[in-house]
Amino acid sequence: MSRFTFALLGLSLLSACASSPPPAETPVPAPPGRPVIEMPAPEPAPVWVPHVPAAFDALPGWDSADILPGLSALQQSCTVFTGRAPDAYLSSSAPWAGQIEDWLPACAALDVVMDAASGRAVVQALFQPVEILPVGGDSRFTGYFEPVYEARYTPQYPFTEPVPALPSDLVSEGGDNVYQRLPNGSRRPYPSRASITAAGVAPLAYAHPADVFFLQIQGSGKLAFPDGRVMKAVYAAHNGQPFKSTANWLYERGWISSGERSMQGIRAWMDRTTPERQREAMNANPRFVFFTLEQTDETASGPRGAMNVPLTPLGSMAVDRQYHPLGVPVFVKTSAPGLGGDWSGLLVAQDTGGAIKGAVRGDIYFGTGLDAGEKAGTMNAPGRLWVLLPRAVAGRLNSSGPVASLGLRPASP
């Protein structure tokens, strides 16, 4: 989403600031124009993460888990790895995961995988599980999906909310360093959702207000028009404001119950409340996402995540890049009501999200459409996470001290 996520629930870093205080927040977003080039965000500094080597037979559910989606996703990662320099680290923020050359033999071995049995044999022969322990004791796994929403070319009730186009006055320098270029040439932090919607945006299309809100949380989705045309709303940029949970905001006010803190619960509340209160709840999350539209085939592969490969349903997961490199396989044990309860699976870190923070924190991609959304929306549970590393990489990690192996400095309390 670069990211989308309903964590359901959308990134990182650095800039120069004007020396004078920013003026009052009274912006009028400019109409869409040539997108501002976003400089790649530097990876965060490495942190120490507690870890414990493990055996495959100690992984709960390993023998029965469907690992084929994860293996398919890992093959997508390998297409990226093989295009990089062999001596490059997978991630400067997670040097413990090794260099590209450490992963190439495992990538080559995936070519012999014919079914789940041969895939499991290859993984067990070439990889070593290492359990990542939660910093501070917290763990959480949620789900996200690519939505398909009804849309219109012009506003027609109830499709009255504009799908916002990327404004020409937005300047992004990576992550949350996003600025508004003012007519006099100066700039200031880009305004909040409340100010942007009050001033108005240039529309790409129109949809139900709740659908546009969830589209912005997901960061990507498909728009279906009455004439049969389907367009892909692709993440373009966000306004640099922090992501805040609307579900928690509603719950704290007693407007939804604990059991309604899901996409389905929020949507049901929005459908029964007034437009004014609906807008108030949406504005409680100051982050605002802009889009571009692209032609798409309804049967095409999934959206591209932060690794720029198509996401695989129940094979891809968004992670916190402060702790994990993109492209690496992990095994997760958690609870997923939409998948029948206790669930274990092989996933690959291929995406990020503004709400995905922590060493044992993941957002699992469920796929496209209503069914995927229903299942993803029920998922919000603690769990366990094992990184699967090539045996040579795991050997170096396990023979070194924890600070040397999983980072360069302790994590902040």
Legacy VTK file of the C-alpha trace (Angstrom):
# vtk DataFile Version 3.0
C-alpha trace
ASCII
DATASET POLYDATA
POINTS 413 float
0.000 0.000 0.000
3.224 0.733 -0.759
0.301 -0.034 1.197
-2.958 -0.649 1.911
-4.219 -2.329 4.957
-7.189 -2.615 7.137
-5.345 -3.826 9.998
-7.387 -3.425 8.815
-6.012 -0.699 8.718
-1.768 2.079 4.408
4.871 4.000 5.415
8.368 5.920 6.614
11.011 8.967 6.619
13.118 12.214 6.380
13.029 15.837 5.194
14.057 19.475 5.489
11.614 21.927 7.081
10.912 25.605 6.632
12.420 27.736 9.364
9.271 29.755 9.988
6.197 28.287 11.738
3.625 26.805 9.350
0.586 28.974 8.667
-2.857 28.012 9.917
-4.346 24.955 8.301
-6.631 26.339 5.594
-5.509 24.399 2.510
-7.222 24.040 -0.802
-5.745 20.979 -2.530
-4.749 21.742 -6.098
-6.239 19.770 -8.972
-4.389 16.660 -10.104
-1.262 17.278 -12.080
2.085 15.694 -12.757
2.843 13.488 -9.727
5.703 14.587 -7.529
8.472 11.999 -7.504
8.684 10.352 -4.127
12.226 9.687 -3.004
12.795 6.181 -1.596
12.461 6.231 2.170
15.590 5.120 4.017
15.135 1.948 5.997
14.906 2.398 9.760
17.893 1.714 11.959
18.124 -1.929 13.046
16.820 -2.899 16.441
17.477 -5.892 18.633
14.750 -8.525 18.559
14.706 -11.540 20.913
14.735 -14.821 18.982
14.898 -18.557 19.576
16.003 -21.257 17.078
13.378 -23.929 16.512
12.825 -27.202 14.662
10.129 -27.739 12.047
8.433 -30.397 14.146
8.028 -27.783 16.895
6.006 -25.463 14.618
2.299 -25.841 15.527
0.405 -27.039 12.481
3.426 -27.291 10.184
2.557 -30.785 8.920
-1.040 -29.875 8.048
-0.731 -26.244 6.917
-1.359 -25.370 3.281
2.067 -24.042 2.305
1.535 -23.789 -1.461
0.301 -20.148 -1.428
3.374 -19.174 0.602
5.703 -21.033 -1.768
4.084 -19.253 -4.718
4.624 -15.920 -2.959
8.258 -16.863 -2.223
8.813 -17.440 -5.926
7.639 -13.865 -6.475
10.213 -12.689 -3.925
12.887 -14.638 -5.770
12.185 -12.701 -8.975
13.222 -9.585 -7.052
16.218 -11.225 -5.353
17.691 -12.477 -8.637
17.645 -8.956 -10.031
19.807 -7.554 -7.233
23.555 -7.648 -6.592
24.582 -10.945 -4.922
26.470 -9.160 -2.127
23.574 -6.820 -1.295
21.842 -7.315 2.032
18.151 -8.095 1.880
17.646 -5.156 4.230
19.956 -2.761 6.014
17.432 -2.628 8.862
17.570 -6.414 9.252
21.120 -7.478 8.319
20.571 -10.736 10.199
18.572 -12.001 7.195
21.761 -12.223 5.125
22.706 -11.269 1.602
21.092 -12.023 -1.731
23.640 -14.750 -2.487
22.536 -16.586 0.663
19.030 -16.931 -0.753
19.729 -17.839 -4.393
20.185 -21.620 -3.792
16.807 -21.771 -2.046
15.217 -19.802 -4.881
16.651 -22.243 -7.433
15.359 -25.224 -5.438
11.775 -23.942 -5.673
11.783 -24.978 -9.335
11.500 -28.647 -8.312
8.409 -28.109 -6.170
5.491 -30.018 -7.680
3.075 -30.270 -4.762
2.743 -29.629 -1.032
4.794 -32.693 -0.109
7.779 -31.788 -2.288
7.480 -28.168 -1.203
7.553 -29.118 2.460
10.598 -31.327 1.827
12.471 -28.502 0.068
11.702 -25.999 2.825
12.762 -28.405 5.571
16.009 -29.227 3.763
17.090 -25.659 3.069
15.590 -23.495 5.837
15.866 -23.153 9.605
12.956 -21.743 11.655
13.808 -18.966 14.117
11.018 -17.791 16.386
10.805 -14.034 16.806
9.680 -13.122 20.301
7.453 -10.062 20.742
9.196 -6.957 22.026
7.238 -5.921 25.114
5.174 -9.103 24.977
2.731 -7.836 22.337
1.710 -9.776 19.245
-1.132 -9.183 16.813
-2.271 -10.553 13.450
-4.965 -8.952 11.322
-6.177 -9.311 7.750
-6.624 -7.135 4.700
-7.919 -7.550 1.183
-8.416 -5.821 -2.144
-11.973 -4.470 -2.177
-14.282 -4.152 -5.171
-16.691 -1.243 -4.771
-19.571 0.091 -6.827
-18.700 3.468 -8.349
-20.133 6.166 -10.585
-18.583 8.660 -13.004
-20.674 11.493 -11.535
-22.188 11.880 -8.054
-25.436 9.919 -7.746
-26.869 9.119 -4.319
-25.612 7.164 -2.414
-22.402 7.310 -4.491
-21.519 10.845 -3.466
-17.971 10.654 -2.077
-15.137 11.493 -4.488
-12.323 8.994 -4.931
-9.533 11.561 -4.494
-6.972 12.206 -7.214
-3.346 12.969 -6.429
-3.065 16.776 -6.037
-0.262 18.652 -7.787
0.644 20.557 -4.607
1.652 17.425 -2.696
5.370 16.880 -2.171
6.524 13.624 -0.591
10.056 13.048 0.619
9.415 9.536 1.810
7.273 8.032 4.530
5.401 10.541 6.647
7.380 13.559 5.415
4.671 14.958 3.161
4.248 18.656 2.422
1.882 21.039 0.717
3.522 23.423 -1.741
1.929 26.861 -1.335
1.458 29.442 -4.119
4.279 31.624 -2.716
6.732 28.727 -3.027
6.878 27.849 0.668
5.525 24.632 2.063
3.968 23.175 5.185
2.932 19.754 6.468
0.080 18.433 4.379
-3.306 18.992 6.042
-5.457 16.466 7.850
-8.413 14.535 6.455
-10.899 16.995 7.957
-9.291 19.992 6.231
-8.850 18.184 2.914
-12.456 17.028 2.715
-13.771 20.437 3.812
-11.808 22.140 1.031
-12.717 19.540 -1.584
-10.672 17.242 -3.796
-10.430 16.542 -7.493
-12.508 13.390 -8.121
-11.445 10.346 -10.096
-14.875 8.778 -9.575
-17.592 8.648 -6.908
-18.533 5.912 -4.442
-20.378 5.461 -1.163
-18.639 7.521 1.579
-17.955 4.424 3.697
-16.516 2.596 0.696
-14.110 5.434 -0.097
-13.058 5.492 3.550
-12.294 1.762 3.547
-10.614 2.058 0.155
-8.254 4.572 1.743
-7.583 2.246 4.668
-6.885 -0.639 2.304
-4.819 1.601 0.028
-5.940 -0.057 -3.188
-9.027 -1.575 -4.724
-11.212 -2.000 -7.765
-14.092 0.226 -8.833
-16.974 -1.361 -10.728
-19.124 0.954 -12.890
-22.693 0.342 -14.150
-21.488 0.015 -17.763
-19.408 -3.031 -16.800
-16.105 -1.210 -16.746
-13.743 -2.060 -13.882
-10.938 0.311 -12.937
-8.202 -0.173 -10.396
-7.786 2.577 -7.789
-4.044 2.504 -7.155
-2.381 4.061 -4.128
-0.605 7.274 -5.152
0.329 9.031 -1.886
-0.905 9.840 1.586
-0.976 13.138 3.454
1.697 12.266 6.024
-0.707 12.442 8.955
-0.686 9.567 11.497
-3.072 6.670 11.080
-5.608 6.426 13.912
-8.088 3.612 14.441
-11.678 4.626 13.772
-12.840 1.355 15.347
-11.183 2.270 18.643
-12.502 5.840 18.426
-16.068 4.588 18.012
-15.686 1.998 20.762
-14.309 4.534 23.245
-17.446 6.634 22.727
-19.761 3.696 23.172
-21.045 3.942 19.603
-20.067 0.371 18.744
-19.550 -2.697 20.914
-16.317 -4.623 21.296
-17.625 -7.220 18.864
-18.278 -4.532 16.243
-14.656 -3.389 16.058
-14.282 -4.763 12.553
-14.812 -3.527 9.036
-18.270 -5.078 9.022
-19.173 -3.485 12.356
-17.960 -0.035 11.312
-19.817 -0.235 8.003
-23.032 -1.281 9.752
-22.703 1.675 12.138
-22.067 4.069 9.236
-25.177 2.809 7.469
-27.399 3.524 10.477
-25.946 6.847 11.650
-26.321 10.384 10.309
-24.037 11.776 7.577
-22.678 14.332 10.050
-21.679 11.718 12.617
-20.321 9.494 9.863
-18.054 12.323 8.748
-16.979 12.990 12.334
-15.938 9.357 12.725
-14.000 9.315 9.455
-12.215 12.542 10.407
-11.049 10.861 13.624
-8.451 9.223 11.371
-6.426 12.183 10.028
-4.606 10.079 7.416
-5.899 10.616 3.882
-4.926 8.579 0.812
-4.913 9.722 -2.812
-5.223 7.468 -5.864
-4.674 7.103 -9.563
-6.896 5.005 -11.835
-5.629 2.215 -14.053
-7.256 -0.197 -16.450
-7.502 -3.677 -14.989
-8.722 -7.158 -15.737
-11.055 -8.531 -13.066
-9.210 -11.852 -13.275
-5.757 -10.299 -13.032
-3.364 -11.143 -10.226
-3.535 -9.386 -6.901
-2.390 -5.848 -6.180
1.291 -5.093 -5.786
2.578 -4.578 -2.273
5.592 -2.653 -1.030
7.935 -5.230 -2.601
6.342 -4.442 -5.990
5.218 -8.013 -6.647
1.592 -9.201 -6.919
0.280 -10.259 -3.532
-0.777 -13.879 -3.052
-3.981 -14.640 -1.099
-3.039 -16.334 2.197
0.568 -16.300 1.010
1.579 -12.648 1.472
1.734 -10.587 4.652
2.471 -6.989 5.571
5.136 -6.528 8.269
6.993 -3.794 10.112
10.182 -3.128 8.157
11.880 -1.919 11.307
12.097 -5.584 12.267
11.689 -7.633 9.097
13.113 -7.525 5.562
10.753 -7.772 2.616
10.763 -11.041 0.714
11.436 -13.401 3.611
9.169 -16.395 4.401
7.614 -16.698 7.849
5.421 -19.271 9.537
2.523 -17.907 11.576
0.274 -19.487 14.178
-2.775 -17.428 15.136
-6.574 -17.443 15.242
-8.579 -16.573 12.134
-12.361 -16.874 12.595
-12.871 -16.393 8.870
-10.664 -19.438 8.235
-12.303 -21.669 10.804
-10.505 -20.725 14.031
-6.932 -21.715 14.875
-4.800 -21.266 11.768
-1.196 -21.859 10.737
0.363 -20.890 7.455
3.468 -20.139 5.450
3.502 -16.460 4.472
6.003 -14.115 2.858
6.738 -10.564 4.017
5.885 -8.593 0.873
4.070 -5.500 2.099
4.026 -2.833 4.800
1.369 -0.717 6.457
1.012 2.359 8.602
-0.746 0.391 11.359
1.673 -2.559 11.249
4.089 -1.896 14.092
5.987 -4.523 16.041
8.230 -7.568 15.764
5.356 -10.081 15.974
2.804 -8.073 14.010
1.416 -9.035 10.647
-1.416 -8.177 8.290
-2.337 -11.198 6.171
-3.556 -10.631 2.612
-6.808 -12.520 1.959
-7.438 -11.728 -1.707
-9.917 -9.697 -3.756
-13.624 -9.116 -3.307
-16.446 -9.460 -0.815
-15.682 -12.965 0.460
-12.045 -12.091 1.094
-13.152 -8.913 2.858
-15.607 -10.778 5.084
-12.886 -13.198 6.187
-10.198 -10.550 6.604
-12.503 -8.340 8.641
-12.954 -10.975 11.348
-9.251 -11.423 12.010
-7.633 -9.680 14.977
-5.746 -11.983 17.340
-2.367 -12.586 18.997
-0.094 -15.298 17.685
3.439 -16.552 17.097
5.867 -15.950 14.243
8.880 -17.891 12.992
11.211 -16.510 10.317
12.479 -19.186 7.932
16.122 -18.497 7.069
18.549 -20.350 4.807
20.487 -22.701 7.072
23.795 -20.866 6.566
22.175 -17.558 7.554
20.506 -19.116 10.581
23.799 -20.679 11.596
25.566 -17.330 11.623
22.678 -15.785 13.523
22.577 -18.484 16.160
26.337 -18.474 16.727
26.507 -14.735 17.388
25.229 -12.624 20.255
21.657 -11.342 20.094
22.617 -7.716 19.497
24.999 -8.638 16.723
22.560 -11.058 15.133
19.264 -9.223 15.148
20.284 -5.612 15.232
22.696 -3.026 16.405
20.921 -1.407 19.321
18.216 -2.306 21.812
14.638 -1.535 20.884
13.026 1.384 22.662
10.872 0.327 25.626
LINES 2 414
9 0 1 2 3 4 5 6 7 8
403 10 11 12 13 14 15 16 17 18 19 20 21 22 23 24 25 26 27 28 29 30 31 32 33 34 35 36 37 38 39 40 41 42 43 44 45 46 47 48 49 50 51 52 53 54 55 56 57 58 59 60 61 62 63 64 65 66 67 68 69 70 71 72 73 74 75 76 77 78 79 80 81 82 83 84 85 86 87 88 89 90 91 92 93 94 95 96 97 98 99 100 101 102 103 104 105 106 107 108 109 110 111 112 113 114 115 116 117 118 119 120 121 122 123 124 125 126 127 128 129 130 131 132 133 134 135 136 137 138 139 140 141 142 143 144 145 146 147 148 149 150 151 152 153 154 155 156 157 158 159 160 161 162 163 164 165 166 167 168 169 170 171 172 173 174 175 176 177 178 179 180 181 182 183 184 185 186 187 188 189 190 191 192 193 194 195 196 197 198 199 200 201 202 203 204 205 206 207 208 209 210 211 212 213 214 215 216 217 218 219 220 221 222 223 224 225 226 227 228 229 230 231 232 233 234 235 236 237 238 239 240 241 242 243 244 245 246 247 248 249 250 251 252 253 254 255 256 257 258 259 260 261 262 263 264 265 266 267 268 269 270 271 272 273 274 275 276 277 278 279 280 281 282 283 284 285 286 287 288 289 290 291 292 293 294 295 296 297 298 299 300 301 302 303 304 305 306 307 308 309 310 311 312 313 314 315 316 317 318 319 320 321 322 323 324 325 326 327 328 329 330 331 332 333 334 335 336 337 338 339 340 341 342 343 344 345 346 347 348 349 350 351 352 353 354 355 356 357 358 359 360 361 362 363 364 365 366 367 368 369 370 371 372 373 374 375 376 377 378 379 380 381 382 383 384 385 386 387 388 389 390 391 392 393 394 395 396 397 398 399 400 401 402 403 404 405 406 407 408 409 410 411 412
